[in-house]
């Protein structure tokens, strides 16, 4: 009986040590921030710094905290909106054709593609705010992201006063469920 009591006391005294040894150490979070990695957006304002990683190529710096010039060819990645893989979506590009572009080029033809799907082009002959709207079928919206490639038939070539190739001024682009 004395041995049994001693054994029980020994086990009870060792219990806190076992519990401490079994507990996981707190993770070392030094060097980490509370920010999460960026999530892809379905609607991108080109002036929003959070959206900059989604602007893949052909984009210049933000100007007047509101918009960006593009080159002749430019691309972005968007998150397909909810239910678009069954309902389809509408691609919307909100942009402006500046006076200088119309003066030099007379017109601008914009087209877009998502993968092998080519969306119909549209020609703009007047300066000012414009909208390019195209239906996107559900079969190209099944993944977590889609790359949209835009192309202008022509752009203003670099000059002495501006070394950039200038296309259009984009304010926003989006995919919205139909």
N, C-alpha and C positions, 0 to 999 in steps of 0.2 A: 504494500500500500504506500509506503514511504517513497519507493522508487517511482510509482505511478504519479504521485503528487509532485515529485521533483521534475519528472518528465513534462507534466502539464505546465508547470511554472516556467520551465525552459522554453517550451513552445510559445507560451504567451509572451515571454520577454523577447523572443526572436520575431514575433509577428510584425512589429513596427519596422524592423529592418527589411523584411521581405516586401512589405507594402511599399517602402521607399524605393527599393531596388526595382520593383515592377513598374513604377510610375515612369512615364516618359518625361524626359527633360523638356522644359519650355524651349521652343525654337528660338534661335538667335535671329532676330529680325533687324539687327543693326545693318544699315546700308540699304534697306528697302524703304520705299515710300508707301503711303496709303493709296496711291493712285493705282488703278487697274490698267491693264493694257488697253489700248484704244479698241473700241468696237466699231465695226463698219456701220455706216449710216446709209439709209435709203435716200435721204435728202441731204445734199451738200451745199452749203454756202461757201463760195470760193474764198471769202475773206476770213472764214472761221479757222483759226490755227489747228483745232482738233481734226479738221477735215483734210488738212494738208497731206497726210500720208496716203489719202485716197486719190490724190491728183498725181497720176503716174508719170506723164511726160507731156511736153509741149505747153507748159504753164509758166508764166512769169510771176514775179513777186506781186503781192497784194498792193494795190494802189488805192489811196484815199479811204483806207479801211473798209472797202466796199466791193471790190471786184479785181479780176486779173485779166490781163491780155493773154491771148493764146498765140501759139505759132500756127502754121498751116495745118499741121496734124497734132492732135492732142488726145489724151486718153485718161480715163478715170475708172475706178472700181467702185461699185455700189452693192449694197446688200439688197437682195430681192425682198420686197415687202411681204408681210404675212399673206398667205393664200394665193400669192401670184403664181406659184407653181401649178395651180389648178385653174385659176381665173385669168392669168395673163396680167400685164401691167401696161402703164403708159410711161414712156420715157419723155421727160420734159427738160429742155435746156432753155434757160432764160438768159438772154444776152443782148448786147447792143452792137449795131454796126455803126461805127463812128463815121462822121462826115469825110474824114481823110481817106478812109477805105473806099467809100463810094466814089470820091473824087478821082482817086488813082485807078481803081479797078472797074468802076461802073456798076458791077454787081458781084455778089458773093454767093456761091452755091455750097451749101452745107449738107453733108451726109454723115451717117453713123452706121456702125456695125457692132454686133455682139456675137463674138465667135464667127461662124460662117454665115450668120444671118445678116444680110445687108438691108438696111432700112432706106426707104425712099428719100432721095435728096430734095432739097427745097432751095429755090433761088430767091435772094433778097436784093432789091434794086433801090431801096430807099434807106437812108440813114435812120437811126433811132432804135428804140427798144423792140425786140423781137422774141418770139417763142417758137421753138422747134418741138413739135409734138408727134410722137409715133407710137403706135400700138406694138407691144412686144408679146409674142405668143408664149404660153406657159412652158413649152418644152425647153426653152433656153434659160429658164429661171429656176431650175431645180436645185442648184447648188447653194452654198453659203454666200457666194459673191459672183458678180458678173463684171467682166471688163467691157467697157464701152469705148470704142475707138471712133473719134470724130475726125472728119477730113473736110477741108475747104478746097474747092477747085483751084483757088489761087489766093495768095496773100501779098501784102505790101512788103517788098524786099527791104533788107537793111539799107540804111542811108547814112550820110555823114552825121545827121542829128540824132539818129536812133539806130543802133547796131543790131536791133532785134528784127526778126521777121514777124510782122504783125498780122494777125488774123482778125479775131473779134474779141469783144470784151464780155466775159462771162460773169454773171452774178450768182447763178445757182444751177444745179442739175439734180434730177430726182427720178426715181422709179416709184410709181404709185399704183396700187392694186386697182384693176378695172372694176 
